[in-house]
Amino acid sequence: MNLTGQVINGEFDSERNEFTLQQIKHFDTQSTLNERQLDSLHKYLTNHTTDPDGQVLTLYDQLPVRLSQTEIKDLIHDLEKIKSMYQ
């Protein structure tokens, strides 16, 4: 099942019970998240929504991608959609 969120795009594989992240903030990427990893990311971002400088994600250990407070909240919403897909 494809997911087009506010910050991320990807595909959920219900047979393997994992989400493949394909795009974040219009940057192409390829990363697979299992339920535990997604929960950890969700928890971390939820605990840091009020950080005044936002957060920085790193793609391919080389490309920093800055997320504003608004983008963090949008990403949390996207992650909650994905969390509901896990069995």
C-alpha positions in Angstrom: 0.0 0.0 0.0 1.4 3.4 -1.0 1.5 6.3 1.4 1.9 9.9 0.4 2.3 11.9 3.5 3.1 15.5 4.3 6.8 14.8 4.7 7.4 11.2 3.6 6.4 8.9 0.8 6.8 5.2 0.7 5.2 1.8 0.5 3.9 -0.5 3.2 4.4 -4.3 2.7 1.7 -6.0 4.7 3.2 -9.5 4.0 6.6 -8.5 5.4 5.1 -6.1 7.9 7.5 -3.3 7.0 7.5 0.2 5.6 9.9 1.2 2.8 10.7 4.9 2.9 11.2 6.2 -0.6 11.1 10.0 -0.2 11.5 12.5 2.6 11.0 16.2 1.9 11.3 15.6 -1.9 14.7 13.8 -1.5 14.7 10.3 -2.9 15.9 7.6 -0.5 15.5 3.9 0.2 15.2 2.7 3.7 13.1 -0.1 5.3 11.6 0.4 8.8 10.2 -2.4 10.9 7.6 -1.6 13.6 10.1 -1.3 16.4 12.2 1.2 14.4 9.2 3.2 13.4 8.0 3.3 17.1 11.5 4.5 18.2 11.5 7.3 15.6 7.9 8.3 16.5 8.8 8.4 20.2 11.9 10.4 19.7 10.2 13.0 17.5 7.2 13.3 19.8 9.6 14.1 22.7 11.4 16.7 20.6 8.5 18.6 19.0 9.3 21.8 20.9 13.0 22.0 20.1 13.4 25.5 18.7 15.9 24.5 16.1 13.9 21.5 14.8 15.8 18.3 14.0 18.2 17.1 11.3 17.9 13.8 9.6 20.8 12.3 7.7 20.2 10.5 4.4 22.9 8.0 3.4 25.1 9.2 6.3 26.0 12.2 4.2 23.0 14.4 3.3 21.6 16.4 6.3 17.9 17.3 5.9 16.6 19.9 8.4 13.1 19.5 9.7 11.3 22.5 11.2 8.9 22.2 14.2 6.0 22.2 11.7 7.6 19.5 9.6 8.3 17.4 12.7 4.6 17.5 13.6 3.7 16.6 10.0 6.2 13.7 10.1 4.7 12.5 13.4 1.3 12.5 11.7 2.7 10.5 8.8 4.3 8.0 11.1 1.0 7.6 12.9 -0.7 6.6 9.6 2.0 4.0 9.1 1.8 2.7 12.6 -1.9 1.9 12.0 -0.8 -0.4 9.1 1.4 -2.7 11.2 -0.2 -6.0 12.3 
